[in-house]
Amino acid sequence: MLVATRPSQELRVTAVDTERAFEELRVEWTRLLLESSGDTVFLTWEWAAAWWGTYGSDKELYILKVEDDGRLIGLAPLYRASRRLLGVLPYRTLRFIGDGSWDSDYLDFIAAAGRERRVVHAIARFLLDHHRHWDVLSLNEVPRSSVNLEVLRERLKNDTRFWRETERGCTYVPLPSDWDGYLRGLKPRMRTKIRSLTARLEHGFSVTFDCCQRPDELPERLESLFDLHALRWQGKSHDGVFVSPAKRQFYREVARRFLPVGWLRLYSLMVDGRYVAHQYCLEYQHRLFLLQEGFDPRWEGWGVGNVLRAYVFRDCIDRKVVGYDFLAGITPHKLSWGGQPKTNVRVTAALGNVRARLLFGFQRSRELTIRVLKSVLPKALIAIMRRANTAPAAA
């Protein structure tokens, strides 16, 4: 644990940088998250611990604890990483635990409800006082509705030389209380599609839909998910995210931690005794979050991916789950299921040191180059380049 602390209006801020201290935070972290207004699965201690155990080997913990008279009222779950611009210029960045692997959404500070302003002010003051510990602050995937973001903007924007905000869309489907009501809310063509695909598959084959219940079921289902996800993306000239051993390990670790507490919903569709589609979801506070999915492209003509999603939606409605979150990306397909756009914000801030000036100068030059290329290159070529450089973060 770093010894540097600072009281801010009687609040004490301490930086935690050891895994033992991180482990010891579990009970308090969980209690605080439940008391916060931004409680989400991606801010749970379990998610952070699984992510850190997989991706944290080349990083340093930099978790800021905010205490009032010894009671934890705020957390900034951050880590510090060393990077090099163009392989030459070293710089240090602070990011949320969970950010950097394309697995997490809705990241944020954690503050007791009603005390967000004091907590975020204390965190911002600590970061400014300890500016020698970092060069760039990158806070990605913060919900635009976050109270913490509003306060941080007020407190830190004027005290940093560089401040940049960009937006990234997500798609969320609010679920009604009954299946027929959900179908009535869809466009007629989509409603007919769901019914016809489901009936055609059920009448032509032996169809089984279920959800993983036991730890001994995990290995076979996860390997099938990895394989089917890869098959689908190979057909689009991509390897898929599960080509990475670290990604596969992370999903195994999350499943191991989340299944016993009821947060894992690994759905599967079998046709004639063989897996043809999976959805790897997390369920938390009566909301379902889709992390990854995969289906056998040889069954694409039978719409097995759509059939599985229809089964999942109906299961959620039957169990009174209030929403299905597609997470990152807004596409016509997601909107066709009744999706509504949501927005996350990515904040990049830095002080005026030499590294920051070079980094932001490079970023502006890169963006200018991209704008110029877009103005002169044919749209078809730009689309090809974008597809070639877009990682398939979700199926």
Secondary structure by P-SEA (a helix, b strand, c coil): cccbbbbcccbbbbbbccaaaaaaaaaaaaaaaaacccccccccaaaaaaaaacccccbbbbbbbbbccccccccccbbbbbbbccccbbbbbbbccccccccccbbbbbbcccaaaaaaaaaaaaaaaacccccbbbbcccccccaaaaaaaacccccccbbbbbbbbbbbbbbcccaaaaaaaccaaaaaaaaaaaaaaaaccbbbbbccccccccaaaaaaaaaaaaaaaaaaccccccccaaaaaaaaaaaaaccccccccbbbbbccccccccccccccccbbbbccccccccccccaaaaaaaaaaaaaaaaaccccccccccccaaaaaabbbbbbbbbbbbbcccaaaaaaaaaaaaaaaaaaaaaacccaaaaaaaaaaacccccc
